[in-house]
Amino acid sequence: MLISRYRQKCVIGLLRLLVPPHVDNVQAADCIRCKVGQNDPMIEWASVPPDGLINEPNQTSRINVACFMSTPVNDVGIWQVWKGRMSVIY
């Protein structure tokens, strides 16, 4: 488990160095997570970044992401589960 975490930190570190837009995404996510937080009375949010997007109806397709994202919008109970969380859809 410790080795896995170390590898994950190394990969994230390399991404931060080699792919500048990733730094912006991380900073934006940190701002929402740390400054707004999960219990802000005025702002409710959820983040569901896909692992990758393609135009095909398999893997993590745009239609699958759209379906996944629309479910909490249309169902208050599901929204309460996902509100203030950052999860990745695979």
Sequence and secondary structure as in RCSB ss.txt:
>XXXX:A:sequence
MLISRYRQKCVIGLLRLLVPPHVDNVQAADCIRCKVGQNDPMIEWASVPPDGLINEPNQTSRINVACFMSTPVND
VGIWQVWKGRMSVIY
>XXXX:A:secstr
 HHHHHHHHHHHHHHHHH HHHHHHHHHHHIIIIII S  SS    B  BS  BSSSSSSBHHHHHHHHHHHHH 
HHHHHHHTT B  B 
